Amino acid sequence: MEKFLIEVSHESEKMACARAARILLTTGSHFLTNADFGCSDGVHKAWIIAEVESKEQARGILPPAYRSQARIVKLNKFSVKDLDALLGHDKP
C-alpha cells in the first residue's frame, strides 16, 4: 500500500465550508470522516491521508463532485541512507 495526501479546496464562504464538511462527513467513508479542515485558520481546504494502492484509488475515495479538483500527493519518508544516496554520498 502507498500513502497519499488528498487535498480538497472549497470556497471561503461559511456556507461553502459547511457544505464541504457535510458532504465529506456524511459519505460514510472512514477516510472522509477523518478529514482535517483548515477553515478556522482561513485555509479553505480539507486534507485526508489514505493508504491505498494508487492515486486513482485515492481519488476514488472522494465524492464525484470533488474528484476532478482534488490534489493527490504520494507521500514518502526519507532515511539518512536515502538522503546520502540522493545527494550522491553513497559509500562503496
MOTAKA-V434928 format. One record per run of one state. SS is the DSSP state (H for helix, E for strand, C for the rest). FROM is the first residue (numbers start at 1). LEN is the number of residues. If there is no record, write none. Layout:
SS|FROM|LEN  SS|FROM|LEN
//
This chain:
C|1|1  E|2|8  C|10|4  H|14|12  C|26|4  H|30|4  C|34|2  E|36|2  C|38|1  H|39|3  C|42|3  E|45|8  C|53|2  H|55|6  C|61|3  H|64|4  C|68|3  E|71|5  C|76|4  H|80|7  C|87|6
//
